[in-house]
């Protein structure tokens, strides 16, 4: 069964193009190391919540937008191996990340429904 890495992060609005370029470069690496697809989504309708919300989860600051992303892998094993290779790759190590990684939330998920 497929496996998905999910990410939510905050990016400065004026860094959209920088983020898009970084995401495209990252997608090349992840796909090279086994990912089936990489999807990056720029927030447009992401409301504040009273108890929880995407903006609250990343401590969104003025002038920032929520980005929601996922990487689809054929299995957790392929993901574990591919992610390890990507993180060790010099291209990833030299990549400039136009966001605060300390406020990124992420996790790995087993797909249980794919309709």
C-alpha positions as CSV (number, residue, x, y, z in Angstrom):
1,X,0.0,0.0,0.0
2,X,1.2,3.5,-0.8
3,X,2.8,5.7,1.8
4,X,2.6,9.5,2.1
5,X,4.8,12.1,3.8
6,X,2.7,15.2,4.7
7,X,3.9,18.7,5.5
8,X,2.4,22.0,6.6
9,X,4.6,25.1,6.8
10,X,4.6,28.9,6.7
11,X,6.3,30.8,3.8
12,X,6.6,34.6,3.4
13,X,4.2,35.8,0.7
14,X,7.1,37.5,-1.1
15,X,9.1,34.2,-1.1
16,X,6.5,32.3,-3.2
17,X,8.7,32.1,-6.3
18,X,11.8,31.1,-4.2
19,X,9.7,28.4,-2.5
20,X,8.3,27.1,-5.8
21,X,11.9,26.8,-7.2
22,X,13.0,25.0,-4.0
23,X,10.0,22.7,-4.2
24,X,10.7,21.8,-7.8
25,X,14.3,21.0,-7.0
26,X,13.3,18.9,-4.1
27,X,10.7,17.1,-6.2
28,X,13.4,16.1,-8.7
29,X,15.4,14.5,-5.9
30,X,12.5,12.7,-4.2
31,X,11.3,11.3,-7.5
32,X,14.9,10.2,-8.4
33,X,14.9,8.3,-5.1
34,X,11.5,6.5,-5.6
35,X,8.7,9.0,-4.9
36,X,5.7,8.6,-7.2
37,X,4.6,12.2,-6.9
38,X,5.3,15.4,-5.1
39,X,2.5,18.0,-4.6
40,X,3.0,21.5,-3.2
41,X,-0.1,23.7,-2.5
42,X,-0.1,27.5,-1.8
43,X,-2.8,28.4,0.7
44,X,-5.7,30.5,-0.5
45,X,-8.7,29.6,1.8
46,X,-7.0,28.7,5.1
47,X,-9.1,30.1,7.9
48,X,-8.0,30.8,11.5
49,X,-9.5,28.4,14.0
50,X,-10.7,28.8,17.6
51,X,-9.0,25.7,19.0
52,X,-6.8,24.4,16.1
53,X,-6.1,25.4,12.5
54,X,-3.4,25.3,9.9
55,X,-2.3,28.9,10.7
56,X,-2.1,28.0,14.4
57,X,-0.2,24.9,13.8
58,X,2.7,26.7,12.1
59,X,2.4,29.9,14.2
60,X,1.6,31.9,11.0
61,X,2.9,35.4,11.1
62,X,1.7,38.5,9.2
63,X,2.9,38.4,5.6
64,X,3.0,34.6,5.5
65,X,0.9,31.9,3.9
66,X,0.3,28.3,4.8
67,X,1.8,25.7,2.4
68,X,0.4,22.2,2.4
69,X,2.5,19.5,0.7
70,X,2.8,15.8,0.3
71,X,5.0,13.2,-1.2
72,X,3.5,9.9,-2.4
73,X,5.7,6.8,-2.2
74,X,5.0,3.2,-3.3
75,X,5.7,1.9,0.3
76,X,7.1,2.9,3.6
77,X,10.3,1.0,2.8
78,X,10.8,2.9,-0.4
79,X,10.1,6.1,1.5
80,X,12.6,5.3,4.3
81,X,15.3,4.5,1.8
82,X,14.5,7.4,-0.6
83,X,14.2,10.0,2.2
84,X,17.6,8.9,3.6
85,X,19.2,9.2,0.2
86,X,17.6,12.6,-0.5
87,X,18.7,14.0,2.9
88,X,22.3,12.8,2.3
89,X,22.4,14.1,-1.3
90,X,24.7,17.2,-1.7
91,X,22.0,18.9,-3.8
92,X,19.6,18.8,-0.8
93,X,22.3,19.9,1.6
94,X,23.1,22.9,-0.6
95,X,19.5,23.9,-1.2
96,X,18.4,27.2,0.3
97,X,15.1,26.7,2.2
98,X,13.0,29.9,2.1
99,X,11.0,29.1,5.2
100,X,11.5,28.5,8.9
101,X,11.9,24.7,9.3
102,X,11.3,24.9,13.0
103,X,7.7,25.7,12.4
104,X,7.1,23.0,9.8
105,X,5.0,20.1,10.9
106,X,5.3,16.7,9.1
107,X,4.5,13.1,9.4
108,X,4.4,9.8,7.5
109,X,1.0,8.1,6.8
110,X,-0.1,4.8,5.5
111,X,-2.8,5.2,2.8
112,X,-6.0,3.4,3.9
113,X,-8.4,4.8,1.3
114,X,-7.6,5.8,-2.2
115,X,-10.9,6.5,-4.0
